[in-house]
Amino acid sequence: MKQTLYTISLILIFTLFGVQCTFFEREKKQENFWENPVPLDLEEIVKRGFIRAVVDNSSTSYYIYRGRRMGYEFEMLRNLANHLGVRLHLIVKSDINEAFYLLNRGQADIIAMNLEINEERQKYASFTEPLGQMGTVLVQKQRNSKVNKVEDLHNKIIHIRKDAVYKEQLCALQKEHGISLAIIEEKGDSDSFVNKVVKNQIDFTVVDRVVGLVNATYYDDLDVSLEISPKSDVAWAVRHNAPDLKSSINDWLSQKQKTGYTNMMYAKYFQNSKNSYFRSNSPFSSLAGNSISPFDGLIQEGAESLGWDWRLLASLVYKESRFDTTATSYAGAVGLLQLMPVTLERFGVEDPNDPFQSLMGGVNYLRYLDRFWRERIPETNERIKVILASYNIGHGHVEDAWKLAIKYGKNPQNWESIAHFLSLKTDPEYYKDPVVNLGFAKGHLAVNYVDDIMILYDSYRVLIEP
């Protein structure tokens, strides 16, 4: 009976999916989003002050580990952003077609997914010089019925990531070897498909060779020995009408290859299997668990009293102390939320190394700042940024910037307006203004501080469940 049901299921699957590589395949009707891309090149990006890159959430691309952002693409992109003199904003997507759409619509500037260059993709974007070479492999469990050669894939069902190059490669194998495959495309990242194989939810998938090898170090019963496609160049993608950005990336890449930086990053994420395994399987990794730090419970309790998303408060704690209860700054600030001695005393913290006291002392200070700004800045999201700046530099300096915004006819309830004048507090024309009480301040550092926290919060929101 089971065999009959399996046979019927197999016939049904082949009926629905198994003709994908034949002339019966229906062409997708889709908007030609790659035509007339948004005109946005390096000069505009630098003037704007940040670059947006699409990355994947995977054990090799981008993830959170103990509150820290990690991953091969992330570290490479962060270095590139520093080279360009801009900040890095990341967009996490697993759908490659959607990534190309965002790129051409000007909502992203780079697709950093180590894409194989092919004729179809060259319609959508322009590719940088290769970052390296990657092949693809079949992922399966070690078993007696293991597939050892391509011909053994006949009548097999292979689940793959939607819109990846894997379908094209499997179709080529099917034609070359005269076999019949059922290819099922689904949304998701490569690691999620490998996990389905590990859990026996599917029998086969195809991933980049390096991803397969990294995962094979985690799971002893995983086999990635069968090559689906030999190594080929992989690169990042930019808009066709962004030649200056492409040229700058290529110059940076050439420099980093000469210094050995790219090899170092490759070794860190693709060859150091023990560290990769530890990070990827830690309960404090966004790949394996849903925790940011050992203090998540305390942070959630504090965030509830503030009315904040706990991941926002976690971003602040990470920025201040990296979740180190014994952290001490050069200025004498201590504890999880790096409170100065006078603030510790004011908000009743007797032991700054006690995580509960330290955190709740900082939360009480944040509540005080919230009350200070509530009537002046009623909108919560704008007020939170002002509170964060006040936490960093003191609410007196931020109040000076708020007064300057009023004097110069800008919106004093808008963080961007306040940030603009806060950054100008190094200029005598502004810090000596009669409305300013506290004088000179390195306000631009506080603005960057807020940006850092909000960028980290965006990552936590995407990768960590509420």
Salt bridges, closest charged atoms under 4 A:
GLU25 OE2 - LYS167 NZ 2.58
GLU31 OE2 - ARG105 NH2 2.42
ASP56 OD2 - ARG161 NH1 2.82
GLU75 OE1 - ARG78 NH2 3.62
GLU75 OE2 - LYS268 NZ 2.60
ASP95 OD2 - LYS187 NZ 3.99
GLU98 OE2 - LYS93 NZ 3.03
ASP109 OD2 - ARG48 NH2 2.70
ASP109 OD1 - ARG239 NH2 3.03
GLU120 OE2 - LYS123 NZ 3.59
GLU151 OE2 - HIS177 ND1 2.90
ASP152 OD1 - LYS149 NZ 3.26
ASP163 OD1 - LYS28 NZ 3.46
GLU176 OE2 - HIS177 NE2 3.92
GLU185 OE1 - LYS167 NZ 3.88
GLU186 OE1 - HIS159 ND1 3.36
GLU186 OE1 - LYS196 NZ 3.84
ASP221 OD2 - LYS141 NZ 3.45
ASP223 OD1 - LYS146 NZ 3.66
ASP309 OD2 - ARG311 NH2 2.70
ASP370 OD2 - ARG374 NH2 2.37
ASP370 OD1 - ARG383 NE 2.90
GLU399 OE2 - ARG376 NH1 2.73
ASP400 OD2 - LYS425 NZ 2.77
ASP433 OD2 - LYS407 NZ 2.64
ASP451 OD2 - ARG87 NE 3.87
ASP452 OD1 - ARG87 NH2 2.06
ASP452 OD2 - LYS319 NZ 2.83
ASP458 OD1 - ARG461 NH2 2.65
